[in-house]
């Protein structure tokens, strides 16, 4: 099991932050698991906001179960903090 810090969603003023975070997490998790066509890669076992992140941007902390495939690692590289 490993952890990775990911960029959170950009939330516009007046937008519901919690709803934006939930939608972003759902989208990332579906894309991440969908990359693995043979069901031999990794999955997000949990994703939450990083309480240690500072500043205006939202940072997510994802716990990953299993070993990510090459394509999954490439996908994560686009979102890593």
Backbone bond lengths (Angstrom), bond angles and torsions (degrees), N, CA, C in turn:
res aa  C-N    CA-C-N  psi(-1)  N-CA   C-N-CA  omega(-1)  CA-C   N-CA-C  phi
1 X - - - 1.439 - - 1.533 107.37 -
2 X 1.296 115.08 137.65 1.464 119.70 179.57 1.530 109.40 -136.69
3 X 1.314 113.71 167.52 1.462 120.81 179.78 1.519 109.25 -122.69
4 X 1.319 115.83 148.97 1.456 121.03 176.45 1.529 108.26 -143.20
5 X 1.318 115.92 141.45 1.467 120.96 176.81 1.524 107.80 -96.58
6 X 1.324 115.79 129.48 1.462 122.29 -175.69 1.524 111.10 -123.41
7 X 1.320 115.00 152.54 1.467 120.85 175.00 1.523 108.99 -66.15
8 X 1.309 115.05 136.51 1.454 120.64 176.41 1.516 110.31 -88.80
9 X 1.317 116.42 -176.76 1.463 120.16 -179.13 1.527 112.00 -74.93
10 X 1.307 115.46 155.77 1.464 121.33 170.12 1.525 105.72 -84.53
11 X 1.310 116.38 123.43 1.463 120.61 -177.08 1.521 108.91 -111.08
12 X 1.322 115.25 120.86 1.466 120.82 179.49 1.526 109.87 -74.73
13 X 1.312 115.16 154.18 1.460 120.23 177.99 1.523 109.24 -59.54
14 X 1.306 115.80 132.28 1.453 120.83 -179.73 1.521 113.42 90.34
15 X 1.329 117.50 -12.57 1.465 121.50 179.53 1.531 108.84 -81.39
16 X 1.317 117.20 146.80 1.462 122.56 178.42 1.531 108.82 -70.83
17 X 1.328 116.69 110.52 1.464 121.99 -176.28 1.520 111.85 -62.32
18 X 1.330 117.83 -45.83 1.463 120.82 -178.78 1.523 111.71 -61.53
19 X 1.320 116.98 -42.42 1.464 121.02 179.02 1.526 110.74 -65.02
20 X 1.328 117.04 -40.00 1.466 120.91 179.13 1.524 110.94 -65.11
21 X 1.326 117.06 -40.38 1.466 121.11 178.74 1.526 110.33 -65.35
22 X 1.325 117.34 -46.05 1.471 121.04 179.67 1.522 111.29 -60.84
23 X 1.318 117.37 -43.45 1.468 121.13 179.29 1.528 110.68 -64.72
24 X 1.326 116.68 -40.51 1.466 121.51 179.87 1.532 110.56 -65.09
25 X 1.331 116.82 -45.12 1.464 121.11 179.12 1.521 110.64 -62.15
26 X 1.314 116.99 -45.03 1.467 121.06 179.34 1.518 111.00 -60.14
27 X 1.311 116.51 -45.09 1.460 121.53 179.65 1.527 111.32 -62.33
28 X 1.332 116.95 -47.62 1.467 120.46 179.29 1.525 111.46 -60.84
29 X 1.327 117.19 -45.69 1.464 121.12 -178.08 1.526 111.50 -62.92
30 X 1.322 117.29 -41.93 1.465 120.67 179.10 1.521 111.41 -65.76
31 X 1.323 116.70 -43.40 1.465 120.28 179.09 1.523 110.49 -65.19
32 X 1.343 116.87 -44.01 1.460 121.96 -177.94 1.527 111.15 -61.30
33 X 1.326 117.07 -48.12 1.464 119.54 -179.62 1.522 111.38 -73.39
34 X 1.330 117.85 -29.36 1.464 121.65 179.73 1.513 114.06 -69.64
35 X 1.330 117.02 -22.18 1.466 121.21 178.79 1.521 110.33 -66.08
36 X 1.322 116.54 -33.43 1.463 122.63 -176.28 1.526 110.07 -84.50
37 X 1.305 116.19 93.46 1.471 120.98 -175.86 1.526 113.29 -74.68
38 X 1.350 117.85 -20.97 1.467 120.98 -176.34 1.528 112.88 -103.21
39 X 1.316 117.35 7.40 1.468 122.51 -179.77 1.524 113.11 53.69
40 X 1.330 116.49 38.74 1.464 120.38 178.03 1.519 111.53 -116.91
41 X 1.303 117.24 -0.69 1.461 121.29 -177.36 1.510 112.04 -92.64
42 X 1.308 115.21 -152.48 1.458 122.38 -175.78 1.523 111.44 -103.73
43 X 1.321 114.58 167.03 1.464 121.91 174.34 1.526 108.45 -134.93
44 X 1.322 116.35 159.02 1.459 120.52 171.25 1.525 106.14 -79.28
45 X 1.316 117.68 118.83 1.458 118.70 176.95 1.525 110.84 -88.02
46 X 1.324 116.50 -23.54 1.464 120.55 171.77 1.521 109.19 -163.55
47 X 1.307 115.17 150.38 1.463 121.46 176.46 1.524 106.91 -141.33
48 X 1.331 115.69 131.86 1.462 120.00 178.00 1.517 108.85 -147.41
49 X 1.311 115.87 167.11 1.459 119.06 177.29 1.520 108.70 -71.39
50 X 1.315 115.35 146.63 1.460 121.95 -178.83 1.527 108.88 -85.71
51 X 1.335 117.92 111.89 1.468 119.87 -177.45 1.529 113.22 -69.24
52 X 1.326 117.61 -15.93 1.462 120.91 -179.19 1.520 112.91 -88.92
53 X 1.334 116.64 -8.81 1.468 120.26 -179.45 1.523 109.51 -67.50
54 X 1.317 114.94 138.51 1.457 119.69 -179.92 1.519 109.36 -118.23
55 X 1.303 115.72 153.88 1.454 120.20 179.17 1.511 111.40 101.05
56 X 1.318 114.70 -173.33 1.459 121.04 -174.73 1.522 113.05 -81.64
57 X 1.334 118.27 -22.42 1.459 119.45 -176.21 1.528 111.04 -80.71
58 X 1.312 114.91 150.99 1.461 121.97 -179.72 1.526 107.98 -93.77
59 X 1.329 115.60 132.38 1.459 121.27 178.04 1.520 107.49 -119.88
60 X 1.330 115.98 135.96 1.454 121.77 178.98 1.522 109.48 -107.61
61 X 1.313 116.49 147.25 1.451 122.34 175.73 1.530 106.45 -114.85
62 X 1.337 116.27 115.41 1.460 121.00 -177.41 1.522 109.97 -108.49
63 X 1.318 116.05 131.85 1.461 121.38 173.72 1.523 106.68 -96.96
64 X 1.323 115.81 127.07 1.459 121.18 -175.28 1.520 109.60 -111.49
65 X 1.324 116.30 127.86 1.457 122.27 175.35 1.516 108.66 -103.25
66 X 1.323 116.15 134.13 1.457 120.80 -179.57 1.517 110.83 94.78
67 X 1.313 114.98 -179.00 1.463 121.54 -179.88 1.519 108.97 -104.71
68 X 1.328 117.56 118.34 1.470 119.98 -179.83 1.531 111.95 -63.27
69 X 1.313 115.64 142.35 1.462 120.63 174.44 1.529 108.62 -74.52
70 X 1.308 116.09 171.35 1.470 121.27 178.21 1.532 110.22 -58.26
71 X 1.325 116.58 -44.03 1.470 120.58 -179.86 1.532 111.56 -66.02
72 X 1.324 116.83 -37.06 1.459 119.84 177.87 1.531 110.75 -66.59
73 X 1.328 116.99 -39.04 1.467 120.47 177.37 1.523 110.48 -63.54
74 X 1.325 116.80 -40.51 1.467 120.72 177.90 1.523 110.69 -63.01
75 X 1.311 116.92 -40.99 1.463 121.95 178.11 1.528 110.42 -61.23
76 X 1.332 116.62 -47.14 1.463 120.66 -179.09 1.518 112.38 -62.92
77 X 1.318 116.92 -33.45 1.469 120.90 -178.82 1.528 111.43 -58.04
78 X 1.318 117.07 -31.03 1.466 121.28 179.85 1.527 113.02 -71.29
79 X 1.325 117.45 -18.86 1.465 121.63 -174.64 1.524 114.04 -115.76
80 X 1.334 117.81 -6.44 1.466 120.30 -177.08 1.516 112.19 -64.58
81 X 1.320 114.47 145.91 1.464 121.79 176.62 1.512 107.59 -93.37
